[in-house]
Amino acid sequence: MPSRSSSRSSSNRIDKLDFDDNRRPASTTTDGSDPGGLLRDDESLLSNVIDGVIERDRRKMRRQLAKSLSFISAILSCLCAGSITAYSLYGPLFQSRLHFTQVQVNAVSTAAEVAMYLPVPLFGYLCDRFSPRPLSLFAGICFGFGYLLAAFFYRHGSVEEGGFPPAVMVVAFVAVGMGTSCMYLSAVTTCAKNFGRGKYKGLALAVPIAAFGLSGMWQSQIGSRLLYDRSPERYGEVDVYRYFIFLAILLFVVGLIGAFALNVVDEEELIDQAVSELERSGLLEDSPFFQRSVLHDSSNGYGTLEDSEVNGSHDAGPDLSLQEAARRHSEDDRRKAWLLNNETRLFLLDHTMWLLAAGFFLVSGPGESFINNLGTIINTLYPPPSPGPPDSNSPATHVSIVALASTFARLFTGTLSDLLAPTASSSHNGHSQPDNKRVTCSRLVFLLTSTLFFSFGQLLLASGLIQSRPQLFPLVSALVGLGYGAIFSLTPIIVSVVWGVQNFGTNWGIVAVVPAAGAALWGAVYAAVYDAAAVDGLGYHGTERLCYGVRCYAPTFWGMVGCSWVALGLWAWAWRGWRRKGIPV
């Protein structure tokens, strides 16, 4: 039988068993060194590998824990931030107790709406460039100041009783509006950046947005069932002073919690991925910043040494490492700022963004106006000598109906759109062919259907049907709540899908500013129609300046119905543009 060595020579091939035949015995070494050295080296290598795996798992666990805590904090922030949606609970008391006109009542709510939406692009910019945590702290301060000021204003009574002028209440609710915007945006942006590239990005955004819709419901119930006036002449009415004090303390504490808990995890990786995708798309070839980065990488890239290293400046090692770390940190900041500025430019130059924003303006304004004026709309249905709306049709009840319907719509559309919306394997800003291997339903289908529900609720009011059948008003609140909630859930999801999440705070802030104009416009229209009908003798009731009857609101809601249908056309036009570009929405 031929030996393995002769076989190896004849075939010029090394057999695996040759290593065993030629292995040096463990008890001898060529240089007389410790024979266990190799074994200890192997053990050391294995120990390093195990330590590396353990450290990697620990880092992964810390990231998951940070994401989970941020998500819980974001839900808590949104669950408390929507206190302004309970405005209709105490808005009518501004008329009866402080002797405000309807225009003044609407001026206070409109000021809050404008302050809530107008600075959103600035707040989104700060949230993207820095972090959500400072924004949450600022929100808590704004809420605490605003509600404390409003509480003491209400405590001092009307101007005739020696109280403050209505402008002071406007200032208080400007602070409340800014706090609402900051707390909501910091929470939603955190969720978008932490989960926006995952499979369930719609649900990750829908949950905090739904929590925001619930905030008005549970806070109005606390106001009407716990913090109510116990005096015989006003028994059962919300005690506005105590209610405002409660909100001031609660929201300041929640803002403080968010200042510590909200955290964007692995943002550097998000920026790196976005830069790489822009590079592959060819959009960076004409960028001076990118060209400088390429030149720097080629001159100081892998396998190269800087002058200080070549000259052997070992004594300055710690200082050099600190300088290098500072330089790299500065370069990362410059790259992040450049990327986000470029993303903003691309977003503003996209005509489909303006179509999306225009439709959002036409729908969100009527929705905000309806919620803010729920109390006065309900009162128009019960003219004297009627005792007023029953508990089943009270403003607090309808605030809860709108909140529940809105919450259901946000969760339903967010979850279902994740399951049915078309997807793409990889894309920057969605620019790739969608996957056609499964049954899909675009998010725009949900958006357009929700807008139809929204318009049907307004149509019931405009037609005058509810005036003769007030018991059907819950149907109006449910339809408006369903449409309103779905629209406010799907619009930010569409922004994150079409234009990415790395600049989400700024992009969504630009779109979210339009409800301020819509709320101001329709608040003014509703107040003007209401006061004109009252002055015409259709319900001017003593010094309370109340209006009764269908003419107090019908012209306003006919206009809202028309705006909703125009928004349907604009969104269908934008959808056509995204389909032409191959963006799976």
KOLVOSE-20217 format. One line per field, with one value per residue (C-alpha): residue number from 0; residue in one letter; chain; z, x, y. Coordinates in Angstrom, 2 decimals, decimal comma. Each point is the difference from the previous one (the first is absolute). Layout:
# KOLVOSE-20217
resi	[NUM ...] .
resn	[A ...] .
chain	[A ...] .
Z	[Z ...] .
X	[X ...] .
Y	[Y ...] .
# end
This chain:
# KOLVOSE-20217
resi	[0 1 2 3 4 5 6 7 8 9 10 11 12 13 14 15 16 17 18 19 20 21 22 23 24 25 26 27 28 29 30 31 32 33 34 35 36 37 38 39 40 41 42 43 44 45 46 47 48 49 50 51 52 53 54 55 56 57 58 59 60 61 62 63 64 65 66 67 68 69 70 71 72 73 74 75 76 77 78 79 80 81 82 83 84 85 86 87 88 89 90 91 92 93 94 95 96 97 98 99 100 101 102 103 104 105 106 107 108 109 110 111 112 113 114 115 116 117 118 119 120 121 122 123 124 125 126 127 128 129 130 131 132 133 134 135 136 137 138 139 140 141 142 143 144 145 146 147 148 149 150 151 152 153 154 155 156 157 158 159 160 161 162 163 164 165 166 167 168 169 170 171 172 173 174 175 176 177 178 179 180 181 182 183 184 185 186 187 188 189 190 191 192 193 194 195 196 197 198 199 200 201 202 203 204 205 206 207 208 209 210 211 212 213 214 215 216 217 218 219 220 221 222 223 224 225 226 227 228 229 230 231 232 233 234 235 236 237 238 239 240 241 242 243 244 245 246 247 248 249 250 251 252 253 254 255 256 257 258 259 260 261 262 263 264 265 266 267 268 269 270 271 272 273 274 275 276 277 278 279 280 281 282 283 284 285 286 287 288 289 290 291 292 293 294 295 296 297 298 299 300 301 302 303 304 305 306 307 308 309 310 311 312 313 314 315 316 317 318 319 320 321 322 323 324 325 326 327 328 329 330 331 332 333 334 335 336 337 338 339 340 341 342 343 344 345 346 347 348 349 350 351 352 353 354 355 356 357 358 359 360 361 362 363 364 365 366 367 368 369 370 371 372 373 374 375 376 377 378 379 380 381 382 383 384 385 386 387 388 389 390 391 392 393 394 395 396 397 398 399 400 401 402 403 404 405 406 407 408 409 410 411 412 413 414 415 416 417 418 419 420 421 422 423 424 425 426 427 428 429 430 431 432 433 434 435 436 437 438 439 440 441 442 443 444 445 446 447 448 449 450 451 452 453 454 455 456 457 458 459 460 461 462 463 464 465 466 467 468 469 470 471 472 473 474 475 476 477 478 479 480 481 482 483 484 485 486 487 488 489 490 491 492 493 494 495 496 497 498 499 500 501 502 503 504 505 506 507 508 509 510 511 512 513 514 515 516 517 518 519 520 521 522 523 524 525 526 527 528 529 530 531 532 533 534 535 536 537 538 539 540 541 542 543 544 545 546 547 548 549 550 551 552 553 554 555 556 557 558 559 560 561 562 563 564 565 566 567 568 569 570 571 572 573 574 575 576 577 578 579 580 581 582 583 584] .
resn	[M P S R S S S R S S S N R I D K L D F D D N R R P A S T T T D G S D P G G L L R D D E S L L S N V I D G V I E R D R R K M R R Q L A K S L S F I S A I L S C L C A G S I T A Y S L Y G P L F Q S R L H F T Q V Q V N A V S T A A E V A M Y L P V P L F G Y L C D R F S P R P L S L F A G I C F G F G Y L L A A F F Y R H G S V E E G G F P P A V M V V A F V A V G M G T S C M Y L S A V T T C A K N F G R G K Y K G L A L A V P I A A F G L S G M W Q S Q I G S R L L Y D R S P E R Y G E V D V Y R Y F I F L A I L L F V V G L I G A F A L N V V D E E E L I D Q A V S E L E R S G L L E D S P F F Q R S V L H D S S N G Y G T L E D S E V N G S H D A G P D L S L Q E A A R R H S E D D R R K A W L L N N E T R L F L L D H T M W L L A A G F F L V S G P G E S F I N N L G T I I N T L Y P P P S P G P P D S N S P A T H V S I V A L A S T F A R L F T G T L S D L L A P T A S S S H N G H S Q P D N K R V T C S R L V F L L T S T L F F S F G Q L L L A S G L I Q S R P Q L F P L V S A L V G L G Y G A I F S L T P I I V S V V W G V Q N F G T N W G I V A V V P A A G A A L W G A V Y A A V Y D A A A V D G L G Y H G T E R L C Y G V R C Y A P T F W G M V G C S W V A L G L W A W A W R G W R R K G I P V] .
chain	[A A A A A A A A A A A A A A A A A A A A A A A A A A A A A A A A A A A A A A A A A A A A A A A A A A A A A A A A A A A A A A A A A A A A A A A A A A A A A A A A A A A A A A A A A A A A A A A A A A A A A A A A A A A A A A A A A A A A A A A A A A A A A A A A A A A A A A A A A A A A A A A A A A A A A A A A A A A A A A A A A A A A A A A A A A A A A A A A A A A A A A A A A A A A A A A A A A A A A A A A A A A A A A A A A A A A A A A A A A A A A A A A A A A A A A A A A A A A A A A A A A A A A A A A A A A A A A A A A A A A A A A A A A A A A A A A A A A A A A A A A A A A A A A A A A A A A A A A A A A A A A A A A A A A A A A A A A A A A A A A A A A A A A A A A A A A A A A A A A A A A A A A A A A A A A A A A A A A A A A A A A A A A A A A A A A A A A A A A A A A A A A A A A A A A A A A A A A A A A A A A A A A A A A A A A A A A A A A A A A A A A A A A A A A A A A A A A A A A A A A A A A A A A A A A A A A A A A A A A A A A A A A A A A A A A A A A A A A A A A A A A A A A A A A A A A A A A A A A A A A A A A A A A A A A A A A A A A A A A A A A A A A A A A A A A A A A A A A A A A A A A A A A A A A A A A A A A A A A A A A A A A A A A A A A A A A A A A A A A A A A A A A A] .
Z	[0,00 -1,01 2,73 0,21 -0,65 -3,25 -1,01 0,73 -2,13 -2,93 -0,03 1,19 2,31 3,75 1,79 3,23 1,81 -0,88 2,74 2,59 -1,28 0,03 3,10 2,58 3,34 2,67 2,35 -2,26 -1,52 -2,36 2,18 3,40 0,78 2,09 -1,87 1,28 -1,73 -3,03 2,20 2,07 -3,18 -1,25 3,32 -0,05 -3,53 0,92 3,11 -2,10 -2,45 2,82 1,65 -3,33 -0,49 3,56 -0,44 -3,33 1,61 2,84 -2,41 -1,89 3,24 1,07 -3,36 0,27 3,56 -1,03 -2,87 2,28 2,66 -2,67 -1,46 3,41 0,73 -3,44 0,65 3,42 -1,53 -2,72 2,48 1,86 -2,69 -1,69 2,81 -2,43 -1,66 3,13 -0,62 -0,76 3,58 1,49 -3,07 0,58 3,60 -1,37 -1,45 3,00 2,83 -1,55 -2,46 -3,05 -3,43 -2,38 -1,91 3,19 0,85 -3,48 0,24 3,03 -1,69 -3,27 1,79 1,51 -3,40 -1,71 2,77 -0,23 -3,76 -1,17 1,76 -0,88 -2,80 2,45 2,71 -2,53 -1,16 3,59 0,65 -3,02 0,56 3,75 1,72 1,19 3,69 0,23 -1,88 2,60 2,85 -1,77 -0,47 3,73 0,79 -2,55 1,34 3,61 -0,72 -2,35 2,15 3,22 -1,65 -1,42 3,45 1,75 -2,85 0,42 3,78 -0,25 -2,12 -2,85 -0,75 1,53 3,24 0,08 -1,92 -2,72 -3,66 -2,44 -1,51 3,12 -0,65 -3,60 1,27 2,33 -2,80 -2,33 2,56 0,16 -3,79 -0,15 2,75 -1,89 -3,17 1,73 2,06 -2,92 -2,50 2,32 0,67 -3,60 -1,41 2,51 -1,09 -3,70 0,24 2,28 -1,89 -3,37 -1,94 1,54 -1,24 2,23 -0,44 -0,48 3,31 1,76 -1,08 0,39 3,69 1,31 -2,41 1,27 3,58 -0,88 -1,10 3,26 2,16 -0,51 0,88 3,37 1,04 -0,80 2,02 2,99 -0,31 -0,24 2,49 2,61 -0,22 -0,29 1,76 3,13 0,65 -0,17 -2,79 -2,31 1,18 -2,58 -2,07 -0,28 2,58 -2,53 2,57 1,56 -3,42 -1,28 3,13 -0,50 -3,64 0,87 2,53 -2,07 -3,25 1,63 1,59 -3,28 -1,86 2,60 -0,42 -3,77 0,43 1,48 -1,72 -3,66 -1,94 -3,70 -0,17 -2,63 -1,75 -1,46 -1,78 -1,36 -1,43 -1,48 -1,75 -1,42 -1,33 -1,57 -1,70 -1,30 -1,32 -1,82 -1,46 -1,61 1,74 1,67 -3,07 -0,21 3,73 1,02 3,53 -1,31 -2,32 2,94 2,02 -2,82 -0,33 3,75 0,11 -2,90 1,61 3,55 -0,64 0,79 0,17 0,07 2,73 0,86 0,29 3,80 -0,07 -2,59 2,07 3,01 2,36 2,63 2,93 -1,12 -0,23 2,41 -1,34 -3,56 0,71 1,57 -2,98 -2,39 1,91 -0,02 -3,72 -0,76 2,17 -1,80 -3,36 0,99 1,08 -3,29 -1,97 1,95 -0,50 -3,71 -0,43 1,82 -1,91 -3,27 1,03 0,82 -3,40 -1,82 2,08 -0,80 -3,72 -0,28 -1,38 1,48 3,47 -0,73 -1,18 3,19 2,15 -1,84 0,54 3,64 0,35 -1,49 2,34 3,26 0,41 0,01 2,36 2,49 -0,20 0,64 3,08 1,43 -0,45 1,03 3,08 -1,79 -2,90 2,42 1,83 -3,26 -0,18 3,27 -0,17 3,01 1,84 -0,41 3,09 -2,19 -1,22 2,09 1,35 -2,93 -2,36 2,15 -1,32 2,22 -1,49 -3,54 0,76 1,12 -3,12 -2,29 1,96 -0,04 -3,69 -0,80 2,04 -1,67 -3,45 0,75 1,27 -2,68 -2,96 1,39 0,56 -3,14 -2,21 1,31 -0,97 -3,39 -1,30 -2,88 0,97 -1,68 0,78 0,39 -0,93 0,90 0,42 -1,42 -3,53 -1,07 -1,57 2,37 0,78 -2,02 1,36 2,62 0,27 0,89 0,75 -0,12 2,98 -2,31 -0,22 3,78 -0,11 -2,68 1,65 3,36 -1,56 -1,41 3,49 1,30 -2,61 0,65 3,64 -1,06 -2,58 2,69 1,87 -3,10 -1,19 3,22 0,72 3,44 1,05 0,02 1,30 2,63 1,13 -3,23 0,87 1,26 -3,60 -1,10 2,71 -0,90 -3,74 0,54 2,59 -2,32 -2,89 2,10 1,77 -3,17 -1,82 2,84 0,21 -3,68 -1,03 2,15 -0,97 -3,68 0,61 1,62 -2,80 -2,95 1,33 2,65 3,77 0,35 -0,44 1,23 2,65 -2,52 -2,80 2,14 1,67 -3,37 -0,86 3,53 -0,06 -2,37 2,57 1,75 -2,98 -0,43 3,65 -0,09 -3,20 0,99 3,58 -1,30 -2,51 2,61 2,50 -2,62 -1,13 3,61 1,19 -3,13 0,55 3,67 -0,78 -2,59 2,88 -0,42 3,52 1,70 3,59 2,60 0,63 -0,89 -3,76 -0,91 -3,33 -0,69 -3,20 -3,20 -1,41 2,74 -1,66 -3,30 -2,39 1,71 -0,39 -3,63 -0,64 1,95 -2,11 -3,18 1,34 0,90 -3,52 -1,53 2,27 -1,45 -3,47 1,13 1,77 -2,99 -2,15 2,39 0,01 -3,77 0,20 2,51 -2,12 -3,04 2,03 1,24 3,64 1,93 2,17] .
X	[0,00 1,63 0,69 -1,84 3,24 0,65 -3,59 0,32 3,17 -1,52 -3,20 1,42 -2,99 0,01 -2,28 -1,63 1,56 3,50 -0,31 -0,43 3,03 2,27 -1,28 2,71 -0,62 -1,37 2,83 2,74 0,60 2,72 1,10 -0,51 -3,01 -3,00 -1,85 -3,36 0,41 -2,05 -2,75 -0,05 -0,05 -2,97 -1,77 0,74 -1,37 -3,13 -0,44 0,28 -2,60 -2,39 0,53 -0,69 -3,24 -1,13 0,80 -1,86 -3,06 0,19 0,13 -2,96 -1,92 0,80 -1,22 -3,23 -0,51 0,61 -2,50 -2,61 0,35 -0,15 -3,14 -1,71 0,97 -1,27 -3,38 -0,21 0,81 -2,62 -2,54 0,19 0,99 -3,42 -1,61 -1,01 -2,45 -2,18 -0,46 -3,69 -0,47 0,68 -0,32 -3,74 0,79 2,17 -3,24 -2,25 2,47 2,51 -2,49 2,18 -1,56 0,15 2,72 2,05 -0,52 1,17 2,89 1,35 -0,28 1,36 3,00 0,71 -0,37 2,31 2,60 -0,33 0,57 1,84 3,35 -0,03 2,63 2,35 -0,66 0,47 3,28 1,28 -1,19 1,92 3,19 0,23 -2,31 -3,62 0,92 0,47 -3,27 -1,83 1,39 -1,07 -3,48 -0,34 0,99 -2,49 -2,84 0,72 0,12 -3,00 -2,46 1,02 -0,56 -3,36 -1,04 0,66 -1,67 -3,17 0,15 -0,13 -3,20 -1,11 1,20 -3,20 0,89 3,53 1,67 2,62 -0,68 -0,51 3,46 1,56 -1,91 1,25 3,60 -0,62 -1,34 2,84 2,31 -2,31 0,03 3,80 0,24 -2,39 2,08 3,33 -1,18 -1,80 2,82 2,76 -1,91 -1,00 3,44 1,64 -2,28 0,48 3,79 0,20 -2,50 -0,49 2,09 -1,61 -2,85 -2,61 0,88 -3,66 -0,99 3,00 -1,28 -3,70 0,26 1,37 -2,25 -2,99 1,08 -0,05 -3,61 -0,91 1,44 -2,95 -2,45 1,40 0,85 -3,50 -1,46 2,18 -1,12 -3,70 -0,19 2,68 0,93 -3,53 -1,64 -1,88 -1,80 -3,83 -0,48 2,66 0,09 1,47 1,88 3,75 1,96 2,22 2,45 0,77 0,02 2,65 2,15 -0,20 1,11 2,87 1,51 -0,61 1,47 3,05 0,89 -0,54 2,21 2,71 -0,21 0,34 3,07 1,79 -1,66 -0,43 3,04 0,70 2,02 2,73 -0,62 3,53 -0,84 -3,17 2,02 2,62 -2,68 -1,65 3,32 0,81 -3,38 0,31 3,45 -1,34 -2,83 2,50 -1,45 3,34 2,20 -0,46 0,25 3,09 -0,20 -0,04 2,94 2,01 -0,88 1,18 3,29 0,56 -0,74 2,37 2,85 -0,58 -1,77 0,78 3,70 1,21 1,75 -0,27 3,15 0,00 -0,03 2,79 2,22 -0,50 -1,68 -0,60 0,34 -3,07 -2,10 -2,83 -0,22 0,06 -2,80 -2,12 0,60 -0,86 -3,20 -0,98 0,72 -2,04 -2,87 0,05 0,06 -2,95 -1,97 0,76 -1,00 -3,25 -0,85 0,80 -2,12 -3,01 0,22 0,16 -3,00 -1,96 0,83 -1,14 -3,19 -0,89 0,68 -2,33 -3,35 -1,81 0,88 -1,93 -3,00 0,10 0,31 -2,80 -2,41 1,04 -0,76 -3,47 -0,94 1,81 -1,41 -3,65 0,87 1,70 -2,88 -2,59 1,84 0,55 -3,64 -1,73 -1,46 -1,61 -1,20 -1,82 -1,56 -1,50 -2,06 -1,86 -1,58 -1,85 -2,11 1,76 2,09 3,02 1,70 -0,40 3,02 -0,09 0,48 2,26 3,26 2,07 -1,78 0,72 3,62 0,29 -1,79 2,30 3,04 -1,02 -0,90 3,23 2,06 -1,62 0,60 3,67 0,73 -2,07 1,47 3,54 -0,11 -1,92 2,17 3,10 -1,52 -1,46 2,07 2,39 3,64 3,40 3,09 2,29 -0,39 0,93 -3,15 -1,85 1,48 -0,19 -2,46 -2,65 -0,38 -2,95 0,09 -2,71 -3,39 0,52 -2,09 1,59 -0,07 -1,63 -3,08 -0,35 0,63 -2,61 -2,60 0,54 -0,46 -3,35 -1,15 1,17 -2,00 -3,16 0,01 0,21 -2,72 -2,41 0,45 -0,13 -3,25 -1,83 -0,95 1,62 -1,85 -3,30 1,56 2,63 0,17 1,91 2,85 2,17 0,03 1,49 2,65 0,88 0,34 2,08 2,14 0,64 1,01 1,99 1,96 0,81 1,16 2,30 1,38 0,53 1,47 3,19 0,34 -0,12 2,61 2,34 -0,55 0,43 2,81 1,70 0,39 3,44 -1,52 -3,48 -0,28 0,63 -2,05 -3,02 0,34 -0,29 -3,18 -1,43 0,13 -2,97 -2,70 0,84 -1,22 -2,97 -1,01 0,30 -2,02 -2,86 -0,05 -0,52 -2,63 -1,95 0,13 -1,09 -2,97 -0,97 0,11 -1,76 -2,87 -0,23 -0,06 -2,72 -2,31 0,16 1,24 1,62 -0,56 0,62 3,66 1,15 -0,13 -1,16 -1,44 -2,55 -1,09 1,40 1,01 2,61 2,23 -1,43 1,84 3,30 -0,39 -1,05 3,34 1,80 -1,64 1,22 3,56 0,06 -0,98 2,65 2,58 -1,02 0,97 3,34 1,01 -0,99 2,23 2,94 -0,57 0,22 3,38 1,37 -1,18 1,79 3,22 -0,43 -0,34 -1,90 -2,42] .
Y	[0,00 3,32 2,55 3,31 1,88 -1,81 0,50 3,74 0,23 -1,78 2,00 3,35 0,28 0,44 -2,40 1,09 -2,93 1,20 2,64 -2,72 -1,96 3,06 1,76 0,76 -1,73 2,30 -0,85 1,45 3,44 1,23 2,90 -1,54 2,20 -0,98 -2,79 1,30 3,37 -0,90 -1,35 3,16 2,11 -1,99 0,45 3,72 0,31 -1,93 2,15 3,17 -1,31 -0,88 3,38 1,69 -1,95 0,80 3,69 0,05 -1,57 2,49 2,90 -1,44 -0,43 3,56 1,29 -1,97 1,19 3,61 -0,38 -1,55 2,70 2,70 -1,57 -0,16 3,60 1,08 -1,66 1,67 3,39 -0,38 -1,37 3,33 2,51 0,40 1,96 2,75 -2,42 0,27 3,73 -0,43 -1,25 3,45 2,24 0,64 1,02 2,80 1,36 -0,51 0,73 2,41 1,57 -0,62 0,39 -2,92 1,87 0,30 -3,68 -0,92 2,46 -1,89 -3,41 1,35 1,51 -3,42 -1,67 2,49 -0,33 -3,77 -0,22 3,11 -0,70 -3,70 0,31 1,74 -2,60 -2,81 1,54 0,17 -3,55 -1,35 2,02 -0,57 -2,50 -0,28 0,34 3,81 0,41 -2,10 2,11 3,20 -1,50 -0,63 3,59 1,40 -2,14 0,91 3,72 0,04 -1,93 1,76 3,38 -1,15 -1,32 3,31 1,92 -2,07 0,34 3,83 -0,06 2,24 3,51 1,40 -1,81 1,42 -2,80 0,08 0,87 -2,89 0,60 -1,58 -3,23 0,10 0,19 -2,95 -2,18 0,99 -1,63 -3,02 -0,31 0,12 -2,61 -2,27 0,27 -0,65 -2,96 -1,65 0,57 -1,19 -3,24 -0,76 0,85 -2,34 -2,87 0,78 -0,09 -3,02 -2,16 1,72 -2,52 -3,05 -2,15 1,64 3,66 0,89 -1,56 1,57 3,42 -0,80 -0,98 3,34 1,92 -1,99 0,71 3,69 -0,38 -1,72 2,77 2,33 -2,78 -1,05 3,55 1,23 -2,88 0,90 3,61 -0,79 -2,90 0,77 3,69 1,36 2,95 -1,10 3,27 -0,32 2,56 -1,53 -3,59 -2,37 2,61 -0,47 2,01 1,74 1,37 -3,39 -1,65 2,41 -0,50 -3,77 0,31 2,35 -2,43 -3,13 1,30 1,58 -3,36 -1,88 2,47 -0,51 -3,79 0,32 2,21 -3,03 -2,97 1,01 -1,17 -0,65 -3,25 -0,52 3,32 -0,11 -3,24 1,60 2,90 -2,36 -2,04 3,11 1,34 -3,38 -0,17 3,54 -0,88 -3,06 2,07 2,39 3,06 0,80 0,32 3,78 0,61 2,03 -1,41 -3,55 0,68 1,37 -3,10 -2,29 1,87 -0,16 -3,73 -0,68 1,94 -1,31 -3,25 -3,57 -0,86 3,62 1,93 3,64 2,11 -0,09 -3,79 -0,23 2,31 -2,27 2,45 -2,63 2,39 1,92 -3,19 0,95 3,55 -1,29 -2,50 2,73 2,28 -2,81 -0,80 3,67 0,24 -3,09 1,26 3,34 -1,75 -2,19 3,07 1,74 -3,08 -0,34 3,69 -0,25 -3,12 1,44 3,28 -1,92 -2,11 3,16 1,49 -3,15 -0,06 3,62 -0,45 -2,99 1,19 -3,01 1,31 3,19 -2,03 -2,06 3,14 1,82 -2,90 -0,17 3,72 -0,40 -2,88 0,74 3,53 -1,13 -2,84 2,31 2,48 -2,72 -1,29 3,48 0,98 -3,23 1,64 2,94 -2,18 -2,31 2,94 1,31 -3,21 0,79 3,49 1,45 -0,98 -3,34 -0,89 -0,66 -3,14 -3,18 -1,83 -2,40 2,97 2,19 1,52 -2,32 -3,02 1,13 0,83 -3,63 -1,28 1,97 -1,17 -3,67 0,04 1,83 -2,47 -3,00 1,51 0,75 -3,50 -1,71 1,89 -0,14 -3,75 -0,93 2,21 -1,82 -3,33 0,98 2,93 -0,74 -0,38 0,22 -2,02 3,02 3,63 3,52 2,03 -2,99 0,26 -3,64 -2,36 -1,33 -3,67 -1,34 -3,57 0,55 1,65 3,66 3,06 3,42 2,32 2,55 -2,24 0,22 3,76 0,70 -2,24 1,67 3,43 -1,13 -1,05 3,36 1,90 -2,06 1,10 3,64 -0,56 -1,21 3,30 2,19 -1,59 0,91 -3,62 0,09 3,16 -1,89 -3,23 0,93 -3,60 -0,77 2,36 -2,92 -1,25 3,33 -0,14 -3,60 0,71 3,14 -1,80 -2,95 2,22 2,43 -2,75 -1,94 3,14 1,05 -3,54 -0,72 3,35 -0,24 -3,68 0,97 2,71 -2,55 -2,54 2,37 2,23 -2,17 0,34 1,61 3,48 -0,91 2,72 2,78 -1,55 -0,77 3,39 1,74 -1,92 0,24 3,81 0,23 -0,91 3,29 1,96 -2,34 0,29 3,79 0,25 -2,29 1,22 3,52 -1,14 -1,93 2,89 2,54 -2,14 -0,75 3,65 1,26 -2,44 1,02 3,73 -0,55 -0,92 -3,75 -0,68 2,96 -1,02 2,73 0,74 -3,52 0,67 -3,50 -1,13 -2,72 -1,69 -1,46 3,39 0,32 -2,61 -1,35 2,40 -0,80 -3,74 0,22 1,68 -2,73 -2,71 1,69 0,26 -3,69 -1,00 2,26 -1,68 -3,37 1,21 1,42 -3,21 -2,11 2,24 -0,48 -3,76 -0,03 1,73 -2,52 -2,92 1,45 0,19 -3,57 1,03 -2,69 1,96] .
# end
